[in-house]
Amino acid sequence: MLVSGGGKPYRFDPGALCLELTTTGGPGAFARWEALHEPADLIAWAGRSRLPDGLDLTVSGEELRRARTLRDAVLLMAADRAHGRPLQAAHLDVVNAAAAAPPLITRIEPDGTRSWAPGATGSRLLATVARDAIELFTGPCADRVRECGAHDCHLLFVDTSRPGRRRWCAMEHCGNREKARMHRTRHAPAKP
């Protein structure tokens, strides 16, 4: 769940784990949305993410710093992809370095449920996120990374709609706002 500028919560599904991390802040103008201030913030993000429940995660201050670096690289890569620009070598280096570490490990329990192996660290979380980014940017949805079409929203998502024409981060938020704005513009009285 994200919260609008007016304080109204809305559901936003970016379509990929790595893009979920980009909603926690970013470089430049996105720094005002910074949500990863201390290791507990990254742990809380992981608990809200699409990762299955039950992850007993420990995160150090250095891993938190690397999480912000990875997040920024993924955000800039996604923006480049959404706007048809080439991916930058410096961003690729960040993602590849994080992906080189061992990822989080899942296992199956005797009752058939999924659980996490002990030893979940921030580095393993980042490796998992980075590998998700590699899958996204090299996979069949690489050309479906989009930026919200609202004039004042820059959220990035994977367009998983069948026709591939999703325009908004969330229809109930930006989609409705933009349609209402366009309607008002079309029906505004002509200026003399």
N, C-alpha and C positions, 0 to 999 in steps of 0.2 A: 504494500500500500504506500502510495505517495500522498502528500498533502499539498493542495493548491496554495497559491499566494493568499487566498481568502480563508485558508484554514479548513477547506473541505477535503476529506480523504477521497481518493479514487484509486481504482486498480489499474496498474500498469504492468504489462507483461512484455519485457523486451525480447523474449524468445530465446535467450541464451544466458547461461550463467555469467559469462564474462561481461555481458552488457548490463546485468543486474548490478555489478560492482560500479559501473560508471555513474550510477545515480547517487553515489556517496560524495560527490564533489568533483574536483578536477583542477586543471591548470588555468591560469588567467582569470577570466570572468567567472569561471565555475568554482573558484576557490571560496566564494561566499556561501556555497552550499556544502562546504566541507563537513562531513559527518564522522570521519575517522580521526578522532583526537587522541585516543588512548587504546591500548590493546583490547580492552573490553568492548569497544565499539566494533572492531572487526569480528570478534566472537559473536556479538549480537547480530551483525549483518549476516554472518554465515547461518545463524539460526533462522533468519527470515528468508533466506535464499531458497532456490529450488533444490538444494541439497537435501537428502532425506534427514529426518529428525534423528536425534540421538548422538550427534557428533560431540565428543568430549574434547574440546579444542583448547590448546594453550598457545598463546601468542606473545612474543617478546616485543620490546620497543623497536628493535631493528627490523623484525618481520613486519610490523605496522608501517614503518617507513618504506619498506620494499613494496608493501601492498599499495600504498599511495602512488609510488612510481609505476607499478604495473597498471593500476587503474588509469593513470594519466595516459600511458602509452596506448592502452586499449581504446580509450575514449578518442584519442586523436586518430588512431587507425580506423575506427568505425566512422568518424566524420570524413576522413579521406575517402573511404570506400563509398559512403553514401553520396558523396559529391563527385565521384568518378576520378579522383586524384590518385596518383601512385602512392603506395605505402612507403613510409620513410624508413631508411635503414636503422636509424637510432631507435625507433619504436619496435622494429622487428627484433633488434638485439635484446631489448628489455624482455619481450615476451619469450624469446627463445631461451634466454638465461633462466627465467623462472620455470619454464617447462622442463628444463634439464634435471631438476630435482625430483626426487620420488614423490608421487602424488598421494592423496588420501587413498586409503585402502578399505574397500568394502568386503564384507564376508556374508555368508549365508549361515543362519542359525539352524539348529536341529528342527525347530518348528516351521522352517521355511521362510522366516522373516529375514529381512536384510538388516545388517548392523555395520558398525564401523570398527575396524581393528584399532587396538590401543595405539597410542603414540601420535595422535593427530596434532600436528603443529601448524603454525602459520606458514612455514615454508612448504609443507605438503598441501595446504589449502591453496597457496599461490600457484604451485605447480599444476594443480587441478584446474584452476581458473585459466592459467596460461594455455594449457592443452585444449581447453574448450575454445579459447580464442583462435588457436591454430586450426582447429576443426571448422570453426565458423568462417574464417577468412580464406581457407583453402577448399572448403567444401561446396556442395551444391547451392547453398544459400548465400554465398559470398556476394553475389550481385543483387541480393535482396535486403541488404543493410540500408536502412532509411533513417532520415531525420524527420521528426514531426513536422508536418506542413503548416502548423500554426505560426503566425507571424512573430510570436514571442516565446516559443518553446523550442528547445534544442535537444530534447530527449531522442536517443538513438534506439532503434529496434530492428529486429529481423521481421520482414514481411512474410509471414507464413500463410497468408490467405491464399486460397486456391488461384484466383486470378492475378495475384501479385500487385494489387492496387491499393493496399492500405496506405493511408495518408497521415493518420493521426496517432499520437502516442496512446491515446485512449479516447474512444468516441464520446464517452460520457463527460469528458473534461474538455480537451482541446477541440475535438470534432464538433461538439455542440456549440462551443464558444465561437469558433470560426464560422460555422454556418449562420449563427445569429448575427455576427458582425457583417458578413457578406450580405445577408438579407437587409439589414439596416442601411448598408451602403447603397444597395440597389433601389431601395424605397425611400431614400432621403429626398426631401424637396430640392428641386433644382435651385441653384444659387443664381440670383439675378445678375 
